[in-house]
Amino acid sequence: MKKAVYATLGTICLVLGTIGVFLPVLPTVPFYLATAFLYAGSSEKLHDWFVSTKLYKDNLESYVDKKGMTMPVKLRIICCVTVMMGYAFFMMARKQIWIPCMILAAVWLAHVVWFGFFVKTIEE
């Protein structure tokens, strides 16, 4: 039963992550990390299939194997996060909802600091 739940949740995360490749509203990397984790808990065959896909190799392989990301991947993540959070910030600021705006700004800044200073940049 546990393996079936993991496989189902992993597939849901895979679908959401793949949608996130095309829509900046959904983050790709966290969903693909969850997919790898959940597929590893469900079956070795599913996990091996996922880590051999182009989706995994383009978005996660360098981070998982080398503990870093290429500059284009880092920039893509930061740009998507900035667009999504910037839109939310703008909509809340229009209504003068300032406390959530400040929280959102702090989360955005944390993303920029994390990817800028703590995630190692590797060569392609």
C-alpha positions in Angstrom: 0.0 0.0 0.0 2.8 2.4 0.9 4.6 1.8 -2.4 1.4 2.5 -4.3 0.9 5.8 -2.4 4.5 6.8 -3.1 4.1 6.0 -6.8 0.9 8.0 -7.1 2.3 11.0 -5.3 5.5 10.8 -7.4 3.5 10.8 -10.6 1.5 13.8 -9.4 4.7 15.6 -8.6 6.1 14.6 -12.0 3.1 16.0 -13.8 3.2 19.3 -11.8 6.9 19.6 -12.4 6.5 19.1 -16.1 3.8 21.7 -16.3 6.2 24.0 -14.4 8.7 23.6 -17.2 6.2 25.6 -19.4 4.4 27.7 -16.9 6.5 29.9 -14.5 3.8 29.7 -11.9 4.8 26.2 -10.9 8.3 25.5 -9.7 9.9 22.6 -11.6 12.9 21.7 -9.4 11.0 21.1 -6.1 8.5 18.9 -7.8 11.2 16.9 -9.6 13.1 16.5 -6.3 9.9 15.2 -4.7 9.3 12.9 -7.7 12.8 11.4 -7.3 12.3 10.8 -3.6 8.8 9.3 -3.9 9.8 7.1 -6.8 12.8 5.8 -4.9 10.4 4.9 -2.1 8.0 3.2 -4.4 10.1 1.1 -6.8 13.6 0.9 -8.1 12.3 0.6 -11.6 10.3 3.9 -11.5 13.3 5.7 -9.8 15.8 4.4 -12.4 13.4 5.4 -15.2 13.0 8.9 -13.8 16.7 9.6 -13.3 17.4 8.5 -16.9 14.9 11.0 -18.4 15.9 14.2 -20.1 13.7 16.2 -17.6 15.7 14.9 -14.7 19.1 15.4 -16.4 18.3 18.9 -17.5 16.9 20.1 -14.2 18.3 18.1 -11.3 21.2 15.9 -12.2 23.9 18.5 -11.7 22.4 19.5 -8.4 22.1 16.0 -7.0 25.4 14.7 -8.3 27.7 17.6 -8.0 25.8 19.7 -5.4 25.6 22.6 -7.8 23.7 24.0 -10.8 24.7 25.6 -14.1 24.3 29.3 -14.4 21.4 29.0 -17.0 19.4 26.7 -14.6 20.0 29.1 -11.7 18.9 32.1 -13.8 15.8 30.2 -15.0 14.8 29.5 -11.5 15.4 33.0 -10.2 13.6 34.5 -13.2 10.5 32.3 -12.7 10.4 33.0 -9.0 10.9 36.7 -9.6 8.0 36.9 -12.1 5.7 34.8 -10.0 6.4 36.6 -6.7 6.6 40.0 -8.4 3.1 39.6 -9.7 1.8 38.5 -6.3 3.6 41.4 -4.6 2.2 43.9 -7.1 -1.4 42.6 -6.6 -1.1 42.8 -2.8 0.6 46.2 -2.9 -2.3 47.6 -5.0 -4.7 46.6 -2.2 -2.2 48.0 0.4 -1.7 44.6 2.1 1.8 45.4 3.4 2.6 42.6 5.9 2.3 39.8 3.3 4.2 42.0 0.9 7.1 42.2 3.3 7.0 38.4 3.9 7.0 37.7 0.2 9.9 40.1 -0.3 11.8 38.3 2.4 11.1 34.9 0.8 12.2 36.3 -2.6 15.4 37.7 -1.1 16.1 34.3 0.6 15.8 32.6 -2.8 18.2 35.0 -4.4 20.7 34.7 -1.6 20.4 30.9 -1.6 20.9 30.4 -5.3 23.5 33.2 -5.5 25.7 32.3 -2.6 24.9 28.8 -1.3 24.2 26.7 -4.5 27.5 26.2 -6.2 27.8 27.3 -9.8 29.2 24.6 -12.0 30.5 24.6 -15.6 28.3 23.2 -18.3 
